[in-house]
Amino acid sequence: MRRPKIAVICRTIGLEYDDRIRKECISIARHADVKIFVTFENNLEEEGVTSYGIPYKSYKLRSREKLTSGRFLIIKALEFFLKVRPILKSYDLVWAHEEYAFLFPLLGKKGKYIWDLHEIPFRFESLIMRRVFWYIEYKSKLIIHANSFRIEHLKSEGVIRSIEKHNYVRNYPDKNFTTSVIIPDDFYKFKDWLNNEPFVYLQGLTVADRYPYNSIASVLDATNMKIVVIGTFEDLESKSKLEKRYKEELNNRVYFAGRVSQLAIPALLKGAHFTMVFYDVTNPNNDFCEANRFFQAINFGIPVITGKNASMASLVRDYGLGIALSSDGRDLEEIKNAIRLILLQYDQFKENCLENVDAFVWNDDDVKISWFLD
């Protein structure tokens, strides 16, 4: 029997950094031939094979060269669609990732597209765009979300009309992640800096609505521990405040590792005392977020402090994985009190994480064969 051919469509910083795409491609490849068609943030055109064995082709978009700001996304998305569309005729199914790729299920052949929404598609909540969403819904084979909370939100907002067309895949870590022995380039520099001292793991402090200042300041104030920060730190105001307040202590106790490929993260995550994940809940996308780093920490038995974000907070409380705040992370004193409490009851929280690891592991069967094999 011929294996079906599946095209994966996406826009990303890099295929080694996007964990959801990596895991889904590996799961799909058990039953089909998969190729990724991508536009990178650096607009590089190339062909190759990912570290996880999936071939890819990236496209250089002229519109991105001419229109360098974050505006005119529809023009860039249209150019990407027109470049890739002729190739898709030879594929049995197209798996289009994120809101950016909406033109593929909108303009493509009915029943040939799966639309994988990593985030809540806010542009489709207006009355006019809601009708566009309904048409995509009608034409798509399936629309996938990150969890049931987001499906219920879109349903309550009147965006989802045909609920049977929707399902979700939670972004749990897979065994490739938890067993990875890959190390980042400056790993030994980090280990020398750490000097076997206890540390806190922080990731994704990119922008202000993730409360980067409170995340770092609370640990510096409430403990003597060091901190490793994974990912970019683009909130310059928070960084300036930290430098002004903590001066040399910031350099001595905080290690900014920058971007790290997904499979190198365990080398920096293992052994962390605890982690924290905060998002401003005034944005529903944040309120119903389940961050990679949240599940990744639990898989290594690392307790978590979260804000009151509905999805993560419910898991923390139900399984006793750490502490969920009454605020979303905007209250610095509340975070410091939570840190003191987690250290006071640390053994119990750690035991709860270790006992529940199996509940938060990626299963290839979560990406169901029926979604892409008729």
N, C-alpha and C positions, 0 to 999 in steps of 0.2 A: 504494500500500500504506500502511495506517495505521501511523504511528509508535507504538511502544508507550509507555505511560505508566509511569514509575518514580518511586516515592516513596522519598526518602532520610530515614531516621530517625536523630536524633543528639541528644546533650547535649554542650554545649561552652561555653567561655568566650565565644567569638565566632566567627562563620563566617569572618572575615578572618584569624583566627589559626590555624585548623586546616587545615594544608597538605594532609593526606591526603584530607580530605573535598573540598577545593577541586579537587585534581587528578583524583580519581575522578569527580566530578560533571562536569567538563569533558570527560573521556574518554567517559562514558556519554552525554552530551548530543549527541555526534556521531551517535548512532543512535536516540535516544529523547527524549521530552519528560520533563524532570526537575523535581521540586519537592522542596524540603527542608522537613521538619517537625521542629522543634527546640525544646528547652527550654534557655534560656540560664542561665548561672550567676547573673545578676542578676534572674532570674525575670521578665523583661520580656516583655509580649505585644505583638506587632507583625507586620506583613506588609511585605515589600519585595522587592528584588532585590539579590543580592550584587554586589560589584564585578566578579565574573567571569561575570555574566549569568544566574545561576540564581535563580528566584523562591523565596521561603521564607515560612513562617509559624511564628512562635514562640508558645509557650503559657505562660501564667501558671498555676502549680500552687498550689492552696490548701494542699496538704500541706507545701509548702516554706515557706509563710508560718507555718504552725502549728508545724512541726517544723524549726526553723532549724539544728539541728546536723547533722553529717555522718551521723547515724544514721537509721534507718527508711527506708533507700534503697528497699526493696521496696515500701513504701507509695507513695512518690513515683513510682517506676517504674510502678506499677499505675495511678495516676491519669493519668499521661502516656499509657499504653497505651489506657485507656478513652476519653480525649479524642480520640485520633487514629484509633482503630480504625474508626469509621463511615465516615471519609473514604477509607480504603484500599480499600474495595470497588470503587471506580472505577479502581484502578490494576492494571496487569498484573503488576508485580513490586515488592517492597518490599526496599530495601537498608538493613538495620538495623546501625548502627555501635556497636561496643563491647559489653562485658559488660552494661552498664546496660540495653541494649535487648533482653535475652534473652527477655522476655515476648512480644515480637512473633513470633519464629519458634516459640516454645513453644506459644502459644495461637492462632496464625494458621493459615491454610489451607496444607495440605501442598503443597510444591513451588513456593510463591509467594515464598519469602523467601531472601535472601542475608544471612548474618550475618558482618559484618566485624569481626574481633577485632584491635584495635590493640595490645592487651596479652595476656599469658597469663591465661586466666580461672581464677584460683586457687580461687574458691569452688566450682568443679566438680570439684576433685580429691578431695574426700571421697567415700566409698563411696556415700552416699545421693545426693549431687548429681551424681555421675558418671552415675547412671541418668537423671537429668533431662537431662544433656548428650546422652546417647545418643538420647533421644527427640527433642531438638532436631535432632540430627544426622540422624535418620530423616526428619524433616519438612522440613528445609531443602533448598533447591535446591543450595546450596553454602555452605561456611564458609571464609572467607578469613583468612589470617594475614599477619604482616609479613615473615616469612622462613621458610625451610625448617628452621632450627634450632628454632624454636618448635613446628613440627609434630612434629618428631622427639621433642622433650621431652614433649609431650602424649601421643604414641604410647607412649613408654617408661613413662609413668606410668599407662597403661591408660585414659586419658581418651578418646582417639580410638579408635573401633572400626571405623568404615567409612572407611578412608583415601581411597577414591575420591571422597568428598564434600569433600575438603580441597584447597586450593590457596593460593598466597601471591602477594602483590604487594609488592615492595620499595619503600620510600618515597623513591625517587630524586627530585631536583629536576627540574622541567620547564622548558621553554624560556620560559614566562611568568615564571618566577622568575629564571632566569639573564639574561634580557634586560630585566628590569624597570628602569625609570628613576624609579620612585616614591621619594620621600625622606620620612623621618619628620619630624615637626613641628619637632624641635629639632636638625635635621641641621647647620645652619650654626653653631649654638652648639657642637656637637661638633667641627666642623672647626676652629673658632677655638681650642678647648681643645687639640686635637691638635697644632696648629701644625706640621704636616708631619713630625712625629716618628714613628718606627716604633712599631707597636702590635700587641698580641696580642688576638685576638677570643675571648671566652668567652660562652657562652650556656647557659641552662638550669641555673644554679647554685641552683635553687630550694630544695632541701632537703639535709639532711646526707648522705644516701647518695650524693650526687653530688660530695662532697668540695669544697665551695665554698672552705673555708679554704685547703686545700692548693693548689687551682687558682690562687688569687690570690697567696698568699704565695710560691709557687715562682717566679713571674715577677718579683715585687718583689725577691726575694733574688738570683736568678740573672742578671738582666738590668737594663738601664736603661730598658727599654721601658715604654710606657704600655699600659693595658688598657681595652678597652670591654666592659662586661658587659650582655648583652641578657636581658630577662626579669626577673621578680620575684626577690627575694632574701629568702626567708622563714626561713632558718636564723639566728635572732637571736643564738644563741650564737657562731656563726662570725663574724658581723658584729661582735659586741662584741670578740672576740679580735683581729680585724683592726684595729679602731679603737684598741684599747689598745696593740697592738704597733707599728703604723705611724704612728699619729697623723696629722699633716698630710700625710705622704707619700701616704697613702691618697687624700686629696682631690686631690692634685696629679697622681697617676699613674693613678687608676682613675675611669672615667666610667660611672656606673650609668644606663643609658638607659631602663630599665624595659621594659614591654611594647611590642613593635613589631609591626605587622601584617606578615604573611609577605612580601608583595611590596615592603615597604620595607627588608627586611633586607639585600639586596645593597648598598645605599648605605653601610651600616656595615661590611659584611663585606669588600668589595673593598679590596685593598691591605694586609690584615692579614698579618703576617709568618708567624704560625702560629696554630693553635688547639689546644685540649685538650678531651677528652671522657672523663669518668670516671663509673663507676657501681659501687656496692658489689655484688660478684658473689655474695654469700651469698643474694641473691634471684635466682632463675632468670629472672625477667622482665628484670632488669638485665643478667644474664650474656648473654642472647640479644638484647639491644637493638641496634638500628641507628638511632641518633638522626638526625633531620632535619639537624641542624647538622653532623654528620659528613660526610654526602654533599654538603651545600651548600658546605662549605669546599673539598672536593676539586674541585668543579666550577669554582671560581675559582683553582685551582692553589695552594691553601694547604695546606702540610703539616700533619699531624695527629699529636698524641701521645695515645694511648689507654691505658686499663688493659688487663688481660689478658682482658677480656670476649670470649668465644669468637667471636662473629660479626664484630665490628669488628676485633679483633686479627688474625684470619685474613686479612682484606682488606688491612690495613696491611702485613702481612708478605709476602703474595703479590704485591702490586703495588709494594712499596717506597714507600708513601705517607707514611711518617714512622716513628714508633717506637711499638711496643707494649710496655708495661712487663711485668715479671714479677709485679708486684702489680696491684691494681685501682685504685690511686690513693691508697691510704691511707699510703704511704711518701713523705713529703715530700722526703727526700734523693734518692730514686730519681727523682722528677720533676725535681728541679733538675739532676741529672746528664743526664737525657734532653734537657732544654732545651739544655744546653751541647753535647750531641752533635748535636742537630738544627741548631743554628747552625753547627757545625763543618762539617757535610755538607749545608748548606742548599740549594745549587744543585742537587745531585743529587735530593734529595727533591722539590723544586719541579718539576723536569723530569719526574720520574715521575708526579706528579699531573697535569700538563698533558698528558702522553702518554696517560693513561688516562681522561680526562674522558668520552669517549664510552661507556665501560663503565658509567657511573653516571648516566645521563640517563633520565628518565621517558619511556616510550613509551606512547602511547595504546592501542596494541595489546596491552600487558600486561594491560589490562582487557578480557578477551576477549568478543567479541560473543556467542559461544555460551553465555556465562554468563547472558545475559538475553534472548536471542532464540532461540526454539525452532526 
